[in-house]
């Protein structure tokens, strides 16, 4: 173990990155805090200085990974003149990214741990954030006439959330091959809600 001087924030970031990899590879119960500490090049007491429990560490990993995805989506949408097309594009790129597949595995694990209030809160925040983003994108499309005005933006957003959950499920069962055609599933939903003039 190196005696590397890091700020508290830097150390926390290193621990989260190490924990993300170990949890994704071994699952929650298979991941030992000693292994996570070793991967983070710190001691277990240092790890527990930043995170009071293994559950708290897992919840923080899910939260940070979700924020990373959210940042990428919002950065892509910022200033876009076609939010729906941009969302489809960034979604396809995310699903082809191995780090998204890793997050997908972690979220599938987290669903089995919703008796823990922190884990449940992180999953709820992630779901709410996804739903809000898609709702806003659909409404923006309706405002420009790109999306049919007769569809309910909130219900379409729930369908998009369901597609994301399906991607998690398929990734858990089929691995990365299960994600290969998920962008086409999103495209199918977009085609259904596209206004007639844009669909032709």
C-alpha positions as CSV (number, residue, x, y, z in Angstrom):
1,X,0.0,0.0,0.0
2,X,1.4,3.4,-1.0
3,X,1.5,6.2,1.5
4,X,-0.1,8.6,-0.9
5,X,-1.4,11.9,0.5
6,X,-4.8,12.6,-0.9
7,X,-7.4,15.1,0.1
8,X,-10.6,13.7,1.7
9,X,-12.5,14.3,-1.6
10,X,-9.8,12.6,-3.7
11,X,-9.7,9.6,-1.3
12,X,-13.4,9.3,-1.4
13,X,-13.4,9.4,-5.2
14,X,-10.7,6.6,-5.3
15,X,-12.7,4.5,-2.9
16,X,-15.9,4.9,-4.9
17,X,-14.1,3.9,-8.2
18,X,-12.5,0.8,-6.5
19,X,-15.8,-0.2,-4.9
20,X,-17.7,0.2,-8.1
21,X,-15.5,-2.3,-9.8
22,X,-15.4,-4.8,-7.0
23,X,-19.2,-4.7,-6.4
24,X,-19.9,-5.0,-10.2
25,X,-17.6,-8.1,-10.4
26,X,-18.4,-9.9,-7.1
27,X,-21.9,-8.6,-6.1
28,X,-22.7,-7.0,-2.8
29,X,-22.3,-10.0,-0.6
30,X,-19.2,-11.3,-2.4
31,X,-17.4,-8.0,-2.2
32,X,-15.2,-7.8,0.8
33,X,-14.3,-4.4,2.3
34,X,-10.7,-5.6,2.6
35,X,-10.6,-6.2,-1.2
36,X,-12.2,-2.8,-1.8
37,X,-9.7,-1.1,0.5
38,X,-6.8,-2.9,-1.2
39,X,-8.1,-1.8,-4.7
40,X,-8.4,1.8,-3.4
41,X,-4.8,1.5,-1.9
42,X,-6.0,2.4,1.6
43,X,-6.7,0.6,4.8
44,X,-10.2,-0.7,5.9
45,X,-10.3,1.9,8.8
46,X,-9.7,4.6,6.2
47,X,-12.5,3.2,4.1
48,X,-14.9,3.3,7.1
49,X,-13.8,6.8,7.9
50,X,-15.4,7.9,4.6
51,X,-18.4,5.4,4.6
52,X,-19.9,4.2,7.9
53,X,-21.0,0.8,6.5
54,X,-20.8,-1.4,3.4
55,X,-24.4,-0.6,2.6
56,X,-23.6,3.1,2.7
57,X,-20.7,2.6,0.4
58,X,-22.8,0.6,-2.0
59,X,-25.5,3.3,-2.0
60,X,-22.8,5.9,-2.6
61,X,-21.4,3.9,-5.6
62,X,-24.9,3.7,-7.2
63,X,-25.5,7.4,-6.6
64,X,-22.2,8.5,-8.0
65,X,-22.5,6.2,-11.1
66,X,-26.0,7.5,-11.7
67,X,-24.9,11.1,-11.4
68,X,-22.2,10.4,-14.0
69,X,-24.8,9.1,-16.4
70,X,-27.1,12.0,-15.7
71,X,-24.2,14.5,-16.4
72,X,-23.5,12.9,-19.7
73,X,-27.2,13.1,-20.7
74,X,-27.7,16.7,-19.6
75,X,-24.5,17.8,-21.2
76,X,-25.6,16.3,-24.5
77,X,-29.1,17.9,-24.2
78,X,-27.8,21.3,-23.3
79,X,-28.5,23.6,-26.3
80,X,-29.8,20.8,-28.5
81,X,-32.3,21.9,-31.1
82,X,-33.7,18.3,-31.3
83,X,-33.8,17.0,-27.8
84,X,-35.5,13.7,-28.7
85,X,-32.9,12.8,-31.3
86,X,-30.1,13.8,-28.9
87,X,-31.6,11.7,-26.1
88,X,-31.8,8.7,-28.5
89,X,-28.2,9.3,-29.6
90,X,-26.7,9.6,-26.1
91,X,-28.7,6.6,-24.9
92,X,-27.3,4.5,-27.7
93,X,-23.8,5.6,-26.8
94,X,-24.3,4.9,-23.1
95,X,-25.5,1.4,-23.8
96,X,-22.4,0.7,-25.8
97,X,-20.2,1.9,-23.0
98,X,-18.8,-0.8,-20.7
99,X,-19.2,1.6,-17.7
100,X,-23.0,1.7,-18.3
101,X,-23.1,-2.1,-18.4
102,X,-21.4,-2.0,-15.0
103,X,-23.9,0.4,-13.7
104,X,-26.7,-1.7,-15.1
105,X,-25.4,-4.7,-13.0
106,X,-25.1,-2.6,-9.9
107,X,-28.7,-1.3,-10.3
108,X,-29.9,-4.9,-10.7
109,X,-28.2,-5.8,-7.5
110,X,-29.6,-2.7,-5.8
111,X,-33.2,-3.7,-6.6
112,X,-32.8,-6.7,-4.3
113,X,-31.6,-4.5,-1.5
114,X,-34.5,-2.0,-1.2
115,X,-35.1,-2.9,2.4
116,X,-32.1,-0.6,3.0
117,X,-33.4,3.0,3.1
118,X,-30.2,4.5,1.5
119,X,-30.2,2.1,-1.4
120,X,-34.0,2.6,-1.9
121,X,-33.6,6.4,-1.9
122,X,-30.8,6.2,-4.4
123,X,-32.8,4.0,-6.8
124,X,-35.9,6.3,-6.3
125,X,-33.8,9.4,-7.1
126,X,-32.4,7.7,-10.2
127,X,-35.8,6.7,-11.5
128,X,-37.3,10.1,-10.8
129,X,-34.4,11.8,-12.6
130,X,-34.8,9.6,-15.6
131,X,-38.5,10.1,-15.7
132,X,-38.2,13.9,-15.4
133,X,-35.6,14.1,-18.2
134,X,-37.7,12.1,-20.6
135,X,-40.9,14.0,-19.7
136,X,-39.1,17.3,-20.5
137,X,-37.7,16.0,-23.7
138,X,-41.1,14.8,-24.9
139,X,-42.7,18.1,-24.0
140,X,-40.0,20.0,-25.8
141,X,-40.6,17.8,-28.9
142,X,-44.3,18.5,-28.6
143,X,-43.6,22.3,-28.4
144,X,-41.7,22.1,-31.7
145,X,-44.1,19.8,-33.4
146,X,-41.6,16.9,-33.7
147,X,-43.6,14.8,-31.2
148,X,-47.4,14.1,-31.4
149,X,-49.4,16.4,-29.3
150,X,-51.9,13.7,-28.4
151,X,-49.5,11.6,-26.4
152,X,-49.1,11.9,-22.6
153,X,-45.4,13.0,-22.0
154,X,-45.5,11.6,-18.4
155,X,-46.7,8.1,-19.6
156,X,-44.2,8.0,-22.4
157,X,-41.5,8.8,-19.9
158,X,-42.5,5.8,-17.8
159,X,-42.2,3.7,-21.0
160,X,-38.7,5.0,-21.4
161,X,-37.9,4.1,-17.8
162,X,-39.3,0.6,-18.4
163,X,-37.0,0.2,-21.4
164,X,-34.0,1.2,-19.3
165,X,-35.1,-1.4,-16.7
166,X,-35.4,-4.0,-19.5
167,X,-31.9,-3.1,-20.5
168,X,-30.7,-3.8,-16.9
169,X,-32.6,-7.1,-17.0
170,X,-31.2,-8.2,-20.3
171,X,-27.7,-7.2,-19.4
172,X,-28.0,-9.3,-16.2
173,X,-29.1,-12.4,-18.2
174,X,-27.4,-12.0,-21.6
175,X,-24.4,-9.8,-20.8
176,X,-23.4,-7.0,-23.2
177,X,-25.1,-8.9,-26.1
178,X,-28.4,-8.2,-24.4
179,X,-27.8,-4.4,-24.8
180,X,-26.9,-4.5,-28.5
181,X,-30.4,-4.0,-29.8
182,X,-31.8,-1.9,-26.9
183,X,-31.2,1.4,-28.9
184,X,-33.5,0.0,-31.5
185,X,-36.2,-0.5,-28.8
186,X,-35.8,3.2,-27.9
187,X,-36.0,4.1,-31.6
188,X,-39.3,2.1,-31.9
189,X,-40.8,4.1,-29.0
190,X,-39.6,7.4,-30.6
191,X,-41.2,6.4,-34.0
192,X,-44.5,5.7,-32.3
193,X,-44.6,9.2,-30.8
194,X,-43.1,11.1,-33.7
195,X,-45.5,13.5,-35.4
196,X,-46.8,12.5,-38.8
197,X,-44.8,15.1,-40.7
198,X,-41.5,13.9,-39.1
199,X,-42.3,10.2,-39.4
200,X,-42.7,10.4,-43.2
